[in-house]
Each structure stands twice: as structure tokens, then as C-alpha cells.
Amino acid sequence: MREHDLSNARWRKSSYSGGSGGEDCIEIADGIPGTVPVRDTKLAPDSPVLLIPTHAWTGFLTSLK
């Protein structure tokens, strides 16, 4: 398994997070080659991180449209 250093990751959440302060949302980090790190905003920065391959993330977003 490949390790990813996410200590300097720049996390962002969707602009569709809603009016609850975005606490019921996920965050993703951009700029990690080949993968999209995803975490839960309720637990961040202590949230476990799900590492999704970039091609799978792209397919997921396409299926939502």
C-alpha cells in the first residue's frame, strides 16, 4: 500500500454544504497525484481519510450528473 503525506493537504468542502455550517458534509483534498482523499467534516481533522483513485472519483461525479 502506498502512503500519502496529507499533513499539508488543502481540504475543501462543497459549495452545496448547506446552511448548517457545512458540518454534515465531506471534504476533499486536491493535488494528491492519482488519488482523491475524502474525509468527514464532523470529525476533521481527526477523521479517517478514504483514498479514492482519481478515475473512480471522476466516474462517481459523472454518475451524479
mmJSON file of the N, C-alpha and C atoms, coordinates in Angstrom:
{"data_MODEL":{"atom_site":{
"group_PDB":["ATOM","ATOM","ATOM","ATOM","ATOM","ATOM","ATOM","ATOM","ATOM","ATOM","ATOM","ATOM","ATOM","ATOM","ATOM","ATOM","ATOM","ATOM","ATOM","ATOM","ATOM","ATOM","ATOM","ATOM","ATOM","ATOM","ATOM","ATOM","ATOM","ATOM","ATOM","ATOM","ATOM","ATOM","ATOM","ATOM","ATOM","ATOM","ATOM","ATOM","ATOM","ATOM","ATOM","ATOM","ATOM","ATOM","ATOM","ATOM","ATOM","ATOM","ATOM","ATOM","ATOM","ATOM","ATOM","ATOM","ATOM","ATOM","ATOM","ATOM","ATOM","ATOM","ATOM","ATOM","ATOM","ATOM","ATOM","ATOM","ATOM","ATOM","ATOM","ATOM","ATOM","ATOM","ATOM","ATOM","ATOM","ATOM","ATOM","ATOM","ATOM","ATOM","ATOM","ATOM","ATOM","ATOM","ATOM","ATOM","ATOM","ATOM","ATOM","ATOM","ATOM","ATOM","ATOM","ATOM","ATOM","ATOM","ATOM","ATOM","ATOM","ATOM","ATOM","ATOM","ATOM","ATOM","ATOM","ATOM","ATOM","ATOM","ATOM","ATOM","ATOM","ATOM","ATOM","ATOM","ATOM","ATOM","ATOM","ATOM","ATOM","ATOM","ATOM","ATOM","ATOM","ATOM","ATOM","ATOM","ATOM","ATOM","ATOM","ATOM","ATOM","ATOM","ATOM","ATOM","ATOM","ATOM","ATOM","ATOM","ATOM","ATOM","ATOM","ATOM","ATOM","ATOM","ATOM","ATOM","ATOM","ATOM","ATOM","ATOM","ATOM","ATOM","ATOM","ATOM","ATOM","ATOM","ATOM","ATOM","ATOM","ATOM","ATOM","ATOM","ATOM","ATOM","ATOM","ATOM","ATOM","ATOM","ATOM","ATOM","ATOM","ATOM","ATOM","ATOM","ATOM","ATOM","ATOM","ATOM","ATOM","ATOM","ATOM","ATOM","ATOM","ATOM","ATOM","ATOM","ATOM","ATOM","ATOM","ATOM","ATOM","ATOM","ATOM"],
"id":[1,2,3,4,5,6,7,8,9,10,11,12,13,14,15,16,17,18,19,20,21,22,23,24,25,26,27,28,29,30,31,32,33,34,35,36,37,38,39,40,41,42,43,44,45,46,47,48,49,50,51,52,53,54,55,56,57,58,59,60,61,62,63,64,65,66,67,68,69,70,71,72,73,74,75,76,77,78,79,80,81,82,83,84,85,86,87,88,89,90,91,92,93,94,95,96,97,98,99,100,101,102,103,104,105,106,107,108,109,110,111,112,113,114,115,116,117,118,119,120,121,122,123,124,125,126,127,128,129,130,131,132,133,134,135,136,137,138,139,140,141,142,143,144,145,146,147,148,149,150,151,152,153,154,155,156,157,158,159,160,161,162,163,164,165,166,167,168,169,170,171,172,173,174,175,176,177,178,179,180,181,182,183,184,185,186,187,188,189,190,191,192,193,194,195],
"type_symbol":["N","C","C","N","C","C","N","C","C","N","C","C","N","C","C","N","C","C","N","C","C","N","C","C","N","C","C","N","C","C","N","C","C","N","C","C","N","C","C","N","C","C","N","C","C","N","C","C","N","C","C","N","C","C","N","C","C","N","C","C","N","C","C","N","C","C","N","C","C","N","C","C","N","C","C","N","C","C","N","C","C","N","C","C","N","C","C","N","C","C","N","C","C","N","C","C","N","C","C","N","C","C","N","C","C","N","C","C","N","C","C","N","C","C","N","C","C","N","C","C","N","C","C","N","C","C","N","C","C","N","C","C","N","C","C","N","C","C","N","C","C","N","C","C","N","C","C","N","C","C","N","C","C","N","C","C","N","C","C","N","C","C","N","C","C","N","C","C","N","C","C","N","C","C","N","C","C","N","C","C","N","C","C","N","C","C","N","C","C","N","C","C","N","C","C"],
"label_atom_id":["N","CA","C","N","CA","C","N","CA","C","N","CA","C","N","CA","C","N","CA","C","N","CA","C","N","CA","C","N","CA","C","N","CA","C","N","CA","C","N","CA","C","N","CA","C","N","CA","C","N","CA","C","N","CA","C","N","CA","C","N","CA","C","N","CA","C","N","CA","C","N","CA","C","N","CA","C","N","CA","C","N","CA","C","N","CA","C","N","CA","C","N","CA","C","N","CA","C","N","CA","C","N","CA","C","N","CA","C","N","CA","C","N","CA","C","N","CA","C","N","CA","C","N","CA","C","N","CA","C","N","CA","C","N","CA","C","N","CA","C","N","CA","C","N","CA","C","N","CA","C","N","CA","C","N","CA","C","N","CA","C","N","CA","C","N","CA","C","N","CA","C","N","CA","C","N","CA","C","N","CA","C","N","CA","C","N","CA","C","N","CA","C","N","CA","C","N","CA","C","N","CA","C","N","CA","C","N","CA","C","N","CA","C","N","CA","C","N","CA","C","N","CA","C","N","CA","C"],
"label_alt_id":[null,null,null,null,null,null,null,null,null,null,null,null,null,null,null,null,null,null,null,null,null,null,null,null,null,null,null,null,null,null,null,null,null,null,null,null,null,null,null,null,null,null,null,null,null,null,null,null,null,null,null,null,null,null,null,null,null,null,null,null,null,null,null,null,null,null,null,null,null,null,null,null,null,null,null,null,null,null,null,null,null,null,null,null,null,null,null,null,null,null,null,null,null,null,null,null,null,null,null,null,null,null,null,null,null,null,null,null,null,null,null,null,null,null,null,null,null,null,null,null,null,null,null,null,null,null,null,null,null,null,null,null,null,null,null,null,null,null,null,null,null,null,null,null,null,null,null,null,null,null,null,null,null,null,null,null,null,null,null,null,null,null,null,null,null,null,null,null,null,null,null,null,null,null,null,null,null,null,null,null,null,null,null,null,null,null,null,null,null,null,null,null,null,null,null],
"label_comp_id":["MET","MET","MET","ARG","ARG","ARG","GLU","GLU","GLU","HIS","HIS","HIS","ASP","ASP","ASP","LEU","LEU","LEU","SER","SER","SER","ASN","ASN","ASN","ALA","ALA","ALA","ARG","ARG","ARG","TRP","TRP","TRP","ARG","ARG","ARG","LYS","LYS","LYS","SER","SER","SER","SER","SER","SER","TYR","TYR","TYR","SER","SER","SER","GLY","GLY","GLY","GLY","GLY","GLY","SER","SER","SER","GLY","GLY","GLY","GLY","GLY","GLY","GLU","GLU","GLU","ASP","ASP","ASP","CYS","CYS","CYS","ILE","ILE","ILE","GLU","GLU","GLU","ILE","ILE","ILE","ALA","ALA","ALA","ASP","ASP","ASP","GLY","GLY","GLY","ILE","ILE","ILE","PRO","PRO","PRO","GLY","GLY","GLY","THR","THR","THR","VAL","VAL","VAL","PRO","PRO","PRO","VAL","VAL","VAL","ARG","ARG","ARG","ASP","ASP","ASP","THR","THR","THR","LYS","LYS","LYS","LEU","LEU","LEU","ALA","ALA","ALA","PRO","PRO","PRO","ASP","ASP","ASP","SER","SER","SER","PRO","PRO","PRO","VAL","VAL","VAL","LEU","LEU","LEU","LEU","LEU","LEU","ILE","ILE","ILE","PRO","PRO","PRO","THR","THR","THR","HIS","HIS","HIS","ALA","ALA","ALA","TRP","TRP","TRP","THR","THR","THR","GLY","GLY","GLY","PHE","PHE","PHE","LEU","LEU","LEU","THR","THR","THR","SER","SER","SER","LEU","LEU","LEU","LYS","LYS","LYS"],
"label_asym_id":["A","A","A","A","A","A","A","A","A","A","A","A","A","A","A","A","A","A","A","A","A","A","A","A","A","A","A","A","A","A","A","A","A","A","A","A","A","A","A","A","A","A","A","A","A","A","A","A","A","A","A","A","A","A","A","A","A","A","A","A","A","A","A","A","A","A","A","A","A","A","A","A","A","A","A","A","A","A","A","A","A","A","A","A","A","A","A","A","A","A","A","A","A","A","A","A","A","A","A","A","A","A","A","A","A","A","A","A","A","A","A","A","A","A","A","A","A","A","A","A","A","A","A","A","A","A","A","A","A","A","A","A","A","A","A","A","A","A","A","A","A","A","A","A","A","A","A","A","A","A","A","A","A","A","A","A","A","A","A","A","A","A","A","A","A","A","A","A","A","A","A","A","A","A","A","A","A","A","A","A","A","A","A","A","A","A","A","A","A","A","A","A","A","A","A"],
"label_entity_id":["1","1","1","1","1","1","1","1","1","1","1","1","1","1","1","1","1","1","1","1","1","1","1","1","1","1","1","1","1","1","1","1","1","1","1","1","1","1","1","1","1","1","1","1","1","1","1","1","1","1","1","1","1","1","1","1","1","1","1","1","1","1","1","1","1","1","1","1","1","1","1","1","1","1","1","1","1","1","1","1","1","1","1","1","1","1","1","1","1","1","1","1","1","1","1","1","1","1","1","1","1","1","1","1","1","1","1","1","1","1","1","1","1","1","1","1","1","1","1","1","1","1","1","1","1","1","1","1","1","1","1","1","1","1","1","1","1","1","1","1","1","1","1","1","1","1","1","1","1","1","1","1","1","1","1","1","1","1","1","1","1","1","1","1","1","1","1","1","1","1","1","1","1","1","1","1","1","1","1","1","1","1","1","1","1","1","1","1","1","1","1","1","1","1","1"],
"label_seq_id":[1,1,1,2,2,2,3,3,3,4,4,4,5,5,5,6,6,6,7,7,7,8,8,8,9,9,9,10,10,10,11,11,11,12,12,12,13,13,13,14,14,14,15,15,15,16,16,16,17,17,17,18,18,18,19,19,19,20,20,20,21,21,21,22,22,22,23,23,23,24,24,24,25,25,25,26,26,26,27,27,27,28,28,28,29,29,29,30,30,30,31,31,31,32,32,32,33,33,33,34,34,34,35,35,35,36,36,36,37,37,37,38,38,38,39,39,39,40,40,40,41,41,41,42,42,42,43,43,43,44,44,44,45,45,45,46,46,46,47,47,47,48,48,48,49,49,49,50,50,50,51,51,51,52,52,52,53,53,53,54,54,54,55,55,55,56,56,56,57,57,57,58,58,58,59,59,59,60,60,60,61,61,61,62,62,62,63,63,63,64,64,64,65,65,65],
"pdbx_PDB_ins_code":[null,null,null,null,null,null,null,null,null,null,null,null,null,null,null,null,null,null,null,null,null,null,null,null,null,null,null,null,null,null,null,null,null,null,null,null,null,null,null,null,null,null,null,null,null,null,null,null,null,null,null,null,null,null,null,null,null,null,null,null,null,null,null,null,null,null,null,null,null,null,null,null,null,null,null,null,null,null,null,null,null,null,null,null,null,null,null,null,null,null,null,null,null,null,null,null,null,null,null,null,null,null,null,null,null,null,null,null,null,null,null,null,null,null,null,null,null,null,null,null,null,null,null,null,null,null,null,null,null,null,null,null,null,null,null,null,null,null,null,null,null,null,null,null,null,null,null,null,null,null,null,null,null,null,null,null,null,null,null,null,null,null,null,null,null,null,null,null,null,null,null,null,null,null,null,null,null,null,null,null,null,null,null,null,null,null,null,null,null,null,null,null,null,null,null],
"Cartn_x":[0.847,0.0,0.895,0.569,1.327,0.861,1.803,1.481,1.403,0.506,0.352,0.519,1.37,1.548,0.476,-0.489,-1.596,-1.471,-0.31,-0.132,-0.266,0.045,-0.084,-1.228,-2.122,-3.239,-4.125,-4.629,-5.564,-6.963,-7.697,-9.027,-10.067,-11.085,-12.196,-13.486,-14.582,-15.881,-16.737,-17.773,-18.652,-19.342,-19.57,-20.354,-21.824,-22.196,-23.556,-23.719,-22.823,-22.828,-24.069,-24.762,-25.996,-25.792,-26.889,-26.88,-26.505,-26.18,-25.857,-24.395,-23.735,-22.32,-21.422,-22.006,-21.221,-20.749,-21.404,-20.958,-21.449,-22.357,-22.861,-22.403,-21.118,-20.577,-19.269,-18.701,-17.368,-16.435,-15.16,-14.13,-13.237,-12.692,-11.702,-10.453,-9.345,-8.077,-7.632,-7.298,-6.809,-5.291,-4.771,-3.334,-2.564,-3.255,-2.577,-2.596,-1.455,-1.419,-2.055,-3.005,-3.605,-4.69,-4.98,-5.983,-6.719,-7.933,-8.714,-8.974,-8.316,-8.577,-9.924,-10.713,-12.039,-12.131,-12.692,-12.887,-14.202,-14.654,-15.91,-15.652,-16.432,-16.225,-16.54,-17.423,-17.759,-16.567,-15.664,-14.529,-13.202,-13.187,-11.93,-11.367,-10.097,-9.01,-8.67,-9.454,-9.164,-9.87,-10.555,-11.306,-10.382,-10.799,-10.091,-10.238,-9.289,-9.303,-9.493,-10.464,-10.707,-9.963,-9.089,-8.325,-8.973,-9.563,-10.28,-9.433,-9.194,-8.446,-9.131,-8.331,-8.864,-9.892,-9.629,-10.577,-11.909,-11.879,-13.121,-13.892,-13.186,-13.825,-14.496,-13.802,-14.37,-15.635,-15.602,-16.784,-17.928,-17.623,-18.635,-19.306,-18.507,-19.075,-19.912,-19.464,-20.218,-21.572,-21.611,-22.874,-23.87,-23.391,-24.278,-24.951,-24.405,-24.922,-26.11],
"Cartn_y":[-1.173,0.0,1.24,2.179,3.419,4.385,5.051,6.029,7.421,8.226,9.608,10.534,11.522,12.53,13.597,13.629,14.584,15.706,15.819,16.827,18.254,18.472,19.809,19.886,18.913,18.892,20.115,20.624,21.757,21.197,21.084,20.485,21.52,21.069,21.951,21.148,21.864,21.205,21.836,21.152,21.579,22.893,23.68,24.904,24.564,23.307,22.836,22.306,22.651,22.105,22.466,23.496,23.851,24.858,25.177,26.22,25.762,24.499,24.007,24.23,25.113,25.357,24.348,23.493,22.508,21.354,21.136,20.085,18.7,18.636,17.35,17.146,17.178,17.162,16.38,16.268,15.699,16.776,16.552,17.416,16.562,17.192,16.522,17.384,16.742,17.456,17.322,18.439,18.449,18.326,17.942,17.979,16.76,15.67,14.434,13.535,13.298,12.564,11.172,10.935,9.616,9.254,10.136,9.803,11.051,10.843,11.925,11.553,12.229,11.976,12.582,11.819,12.25,12.034,13.027,12.881,13.523,13.189,13.669,14.985,16.015,17.314,17.286,16.381,16.322,15.881,15.133,14.581,15.26,16.043,16.668,17.526,17.611,16.987,15.576,15.019,13.676,12.574,12.94,11.968,10.981,9.721,8.803,9.32,9.019,9.501,8.32,8.446,7.458,7.924,7.087,7.44,6.769,7.584,7.077,7.343,6.321,6.561,7.638,8.467,9.594,9.143,8.044,7.59,7.162,6.596,6.199,7.425,8.441,9.68,10.374,10.412,11.028,10.291,8.967,8.175,8.42,8.539,8.832,10.172,11.214,12.538,12.529,11.814,11.718,11.059,10.051,9.357,10.237,11.275,12.176,13.207,13.423,14.481,14.036],
"Cartn_z":[0.0,0.0,0.0,-0.843,-0.928,0.155,0.78,1.824,1.21,1.719,1.26,2.453,2.299,3.344,3.151,4.039,3.935,4.953,5.586,6.634,6.106,4.844,4.248,3.244,3.29,2.341,2.541,1.442,1.477,1.263,2.34,2.316,1.922,1.181,0.811,0.848,1.077,1.046,-0.035,-0.394,-1.466,-1.143,-2.174,-2.007,-1.747,-1.922,-1.67,-0.247,0.647,2.007,2.802,2.417,3.1,4.208,4.89,5.903,7.297,7.468,8.811,9.164,8.455,8.718,8.042,7.207,6.492,7.346,8.479,9.383,8.974,8.033,7.548,6.116,5.936,4.588,4.584,3.413,3.286,2.769,2.974,2.419,1.538,0.496,-0.33,-0.377,-0.654,-0.803,-2.249,-2.854,-4.23,-4.25,-5.404,-5.616,-5.155,-4.845,-4.465,-5.703,-6.338,-7.612,-7.535,-8.443,-8.588,-7.606,-6.665,-5.652,-5.181,-4.678,-4.085,-2.629,-1.688,-0.273,0.138,0.881,1.32,2.831,3.542,4.989,5.407,6.6,7.179,7.915,7.619,8.266,9.756,10.187,11.616,12.457,11.868,12.601,12.281,11.212,10.774,11.885,12.089,11.325,11.78,12.702,13.212,12.436,11.37,10.59,9.881,9.824,8.929,7.5,6.66,5.279,4.342,3.455,2.416,1.172,0.629,-0.568,-1.771,-2.643,-3.811,-5.051,-5.891,-7.123,-7.969,-8.607,-9.38,-10.41,-11.125,-12.155,-11.534,-10.347,-9.674,-9.193,-8.696,-8.252,-9.433,-10.572,-11.775,-12.199,-12.179,-12.511,-11.544,-10.264,-9.246,-9.525,-9.779,-10.058,-11.33,-12.344,-13.594,-13.354,-12.498,-12.228,-11.477,-10.802,-10.066,-10.959,-12.126,-13.014,-13.803],
"occupancy":[1.0,1.0,1.0,1.0,1.0,1.0,1.0,1.0,1.0,1.0,1.0,1.0,1.0,1.0,1.0,1.0,1.0,1.0,1.0,1.0,1.0,1.0,1.0,1.0,1.0,1.0,1.0,1.0,1.0,1.0,1.0,1.0,1.0,1.0,1.0,1.0,1.0,1.0,1.0,1.0,1.0,1.0,1.0,1.0,1.0,1.0,1.0,1.0,1.0,1.0,1.0,1.0,1.0,1.0,1.0,1.0,1.0,1.0,1.0,1.0,1.0,1.0,1.0,1.0,1.0,1.0,1.0,1.0,1.0,1.0,1.0,1.0,1.0,1.0,1.0,1.0,1.0,1.0,1.0,1.0,1.0,1.0,1.0,1.0,1.0,1.0,1.0,1.0,1.0,1.0,1.0,1.0,1.0,1.0,1.0,1.0,1.0,1.0,1.0,1.0,1.0,1.0,1.0,1.0,1.0,1.0,1.0,1.0,1.0,1.0,1.0,1.0,1.0,1.0,1.0,1.0,1.0,1.0,1.0,1.0,1.0,1.0,1.0,1.0,1.0,1.0,1.0,1.0,1.0,1.0,1.0,1.0,1.0,1.0,1.0,1.0,1.0,1.0,1.0,1.0,1.0,1.0,1.0,1.0,1.0,1.0,1.0,1.0,1.0,1.0,1.0,1.0,1.0,1.0,1.0,1.0,1.0,1.0,1.0,1.0,1.0,1.0,1.0,1.0,1.0,1.0,1.0,1.0,1.0,1.0,1.0,1.0,1.0,1.0,1.0,1.0,1.0,1.0,1.0,1.0,1.0,1.0,1.0,1.0,1.0,1.0,1.0,1.0,1.0,1.0,1.0,1.0,1.0,1.0,1.0],
"B_iso_or_equiv":[0.0,0.0,0.0,0.0,0.0,0.0,0.0,0.0,0.0,0.0,0.0,0.0,0.0,0.0,0.0,0.0,0.0,0.0,0.0,0.0,0.0,0.0,0.0,0.0,0.0,0.0,0.0,0.0,0.0,0.0,0.0,0.0,0.0,0.0,0.0,0.0,0.0,0.0,0.0,0.0,0.0,0.0,0.0,0.0,0.0,0.0,0.0,0.0,0.0,0.0,0.0,0.0,0.0,0.0,0.0,0.0,0.0,0.0,0.0,0.0,0.0,0.0,0.0,0.0,0.0,0.0,0.0,0.0,0.0,0.0,0.0,0.0,0.0,0.0,0.0,0.0,0.0,0.0,0.0,0.0,0.0,0.0,0.0,0.0,0.0,0.0,0.0,0.0,0.0,0.0,0.0,0.0,0.0,0.0,0.0,0.0,0.0,0.0,0.0,0.0,0.0,0.0,0.0,0.0,0.0,0.0,0.0,0.0,0.0,0.0,0.0,0.0,0.0,0.0,0.0,0.0,0.0,0.0,0.0,0.0,0.0,0.0,0.0,0.0,0.0,0.0,0.0,0.0,0.0,0.0,0.0,0.0,0.0,0.0,0.0,0.0,0.0,0.0,0.0,0.0,0.0,0.0,0.0,0.0,0.0,0.0,0.0,0.0,0.0,0.0,0.0,0.0,0.0,0.0,0.0,0.0,0.0,0.0,0.0,0.0,0.0,0.0,0.0,0.0,0.0,0.0,0.0,0.0,0.0,0.0,0.0,0.0,0.0,0.0,0.0,0.0,0.0,0.0,0.0,0.0,0.0,0.0,0.0,0.0,0.0,0.0,0.0,0.0,0.0,0.0,0.0,0.0,0.0,0.0,0.0],
"pdbx_formal_charge":[null,null,null,null,null,null,null,null,null,null,null,null,null,null,null,null,null,null,null,null,null,null,null,null,null,null,null,null,null,null,null,null,null,null,null,null,null,null,null,null,null,null,null,null,null,null,null,null,null,null,null,null,null,null,null,null,null,null,null,null,null,null,null,null,null,null,null,null,null,null,null,null,null,null,null,null,null,null,null,null,null,null,null,null,null,null,null,null,null,null,null,null,null,null,null,null,null,null,null,null,null,null,null,null,null,null,null,null,null,null,null,null,null,null,null,null,null,null,null,null,null,null,null,null,null,null,null,null,null,null,null,null,null,null,null,null,null,null,null,null,null,null,null,null,null,null,null,null,null,null,null,null,null,null,null,null,null,null,null,null,null,null,null,null,null,null,null,null,null,null,null,null,null,null,null,null,null,null,null,null,null,null,null,null,null,null,null,null,null,null,null,null,null,null,null],
"auth_seq_id":[1,1,1,2,2,2,3,3,3,4,4,4,5,5,5,6,6,6,7,7,7,8,8,8,9,9,9,10,10,10,11,11,11,12,12,12,13,13,13,14,14,14,15,15,15,16,16,16,17,17,17,18,18,18,19,19,19,20,20,20,21,21,21,22,22,22,23,23,23,24,24,24,25,25,25,26,26,26,27,27,27,28,28,28,29,29,29,30,30,30,31,31,31,32,32,32,33,33,33,34,34,34,35,35,35,36,36,36,37,37,37,38,38,38,39,39,39,40,40,40,41,41,41,42,42,42,43,43,43,44,44,44,45,45,45,46,46,46,47,47,47,48,48,48,49,49,49,50,50,50,51,51,51,52,52,52,53,53,53,54,54,54,55,55,55,56,56,56,57,57,57,58,58,58,59,59,59,60,60,60,61,61,61,62,62,62,63,63,63,64,64,64,65,65,65],
"auth_comp_id":["MET","MET","MET","ARG","ARG","ARG","GLU","GLU","GLU","HIS","HIS","HIS","ASP","ASP","ASP","LEU","LEU","LEU","SER","SER","SER","ASN","ASN","ASN","ALA","ALA","ALA","ARG","ARG","ARG","TRP","TRP","TRP","ARG","ARG","ARG","LYS","LYS","LYS","SER","SER","SER","SER","SER","SER","TYR","TYR","TYR","SER","SER","SER","GLY","GLY","GLY","GLY","GLY","GLY","SER","SER","SER","GLY","GLY","GLY","GLY","GLY","GLY","GLU","GLU","GLU","ASP","ASP","ASP","CYS","CYS","CYS","ILE","ILE","ILE","GLU","GLU","GLU","ILE","ILE","ILE","ALA","ALA","ALA","ASP","ASP","ASP","GLY","GLY","GLY","ILE","ILE","ILE","PRO","PRO","PRO","GLY","GLY","GLY","THR","THR","THR","VAL","VAL","VAL","PRO","PRO","PRO","VAL","VAL","VAL","ARG","ARG","ARG","ASP","ASP","ASP","THR","THR","THR","LYS","LYS","LYS","LEU","LEU","LEU","ALA","ALA","ALA","PRO","PRO","PRO","ASP","ASP","ASP","SER","SER","SER","PRO","PRO","PRO","VAL","VAL","VAL","LEU","LEU","LEU","LEU","LEU","LEU","ILE","ILE","ILE","PRO","PRO","PRO","THR","THR","THR","HIS","HIS","HIS","ALA","ALA","ALA","TRP","TRP","TRP","THR","THR","THR","GLY","GLY","GLY","PHE","PHE","PHE","LEU","LEU","LEU","THR","THR","THR","SER","SER","SER","LEU","LEU","LEU","LYS","LYS","LYS"],
"auth_asym_id":["A","A","A","A","A","A","A","A","A","A","A","A","A","A","A","A","A","A","A","A","A","A","A","A","A","A","A","A","A","A","A","A","A","A","A","A","A","A","A","A","A","A","A","A","A","A","A","A","A","A","A","A","A","A","A","A","A","A","A","A","A","A","A","A","A","A","A","A","A","A","A","A","A","A","A","A","A","A","A","A","A","A","A","A","A","A","A","A","A","A","A","A","A","A","A","A","A","A","A","A","A","A","A","A","A","A","A","A","A","A","A","A","A","A","A","A","A","A","A","A","A","A","A","A","A","A","A","A","A","A","A","A","A","A","A","A","A","A","A","A","A","A","A","A","A","A","A","A","A","A","A","A","A","A","A","A","A","A","A","A","A","A","A","A","A","A","A","A","A","A","A","A","A","A","A","A","A","A","A","A","A","A","A","A","A","A","A","A","A","A","A","A","A","A","A"],
"auth_atom_id":["N","CA","C","N","CA","C","N","CA","C","N","CA","C","N","CA","C","N","CA","C","N","CA","C","N","CA","C","N","CA","C","N","CA","C","N","CA","C","N","CA","C","N","CA","C","N","CA","C","N","CA","C","N","CA","C","N","CA","C","N","CA","C","N","CA","C","N","CA","C","N","CA","C","N","CA","C","N","CA","C","N","CA","C","N","CA","C","N","CA","C","N","CA","C","N","CA","C","N","CA","C","N","CA","C","N","CA","C","N","CA","C","N","CA","C","N","CA","C","N","CA","C","N","CA","C","N","CA","C","N","CA","C","N","CA","C","N","CA","C","N","CA","C","N","CA","C","N","CA","C","N","CA","C","N","CA","C","N","CA","C","N","CA","C","N","CA","C","N","CA","C","N","CA","C","N","CA","C","N","CA","C","N","CA","C","N","CA","C","N","CA","C","N","CA","C","N","CA","C","N","CA","C","N","CA","C","N","CA","C","N","CA","C","N","CA","C","N","CA","C","N","CA","C","N","CA","C"],
"pdbx_PDB_model_num":[1,1,1,1,1,1,1,1,1,1,1,1,1,1,1,1,1,1,1,1,1,1,1,1,1,1,1,1,1,1,1,1,1,1,1,1,1,1,1,1,1,1,1,1,1,1,1,1,1,1,1,1,1,1,1,1,1,1,1,1,1,1,1,1,1,1,1,1,1,1,1,1,1,1,1,1,1,1,1,1,1,1,1,1,1,1,1,1,1,1,1,1,1,1,1,1,1,1,1,1,1,1,1,1,1,1,1,1,1,1,1,1,1,1,1,1,1,1,1,1,1,1,1,1,1,1,1,1,1,1,1,1,1,1,1,1,1,1,1,1,1,1,1,1,1,1,1,1,1,1,1,1,1,1,1,1,1,1,1,1,1,1,1,1,1,1,1,1,1,1,1,1,1,1,1,1,1,1,1,1,1,1,1,1,1,1,1,1,1,1,1,1,1,1,1]
}}}
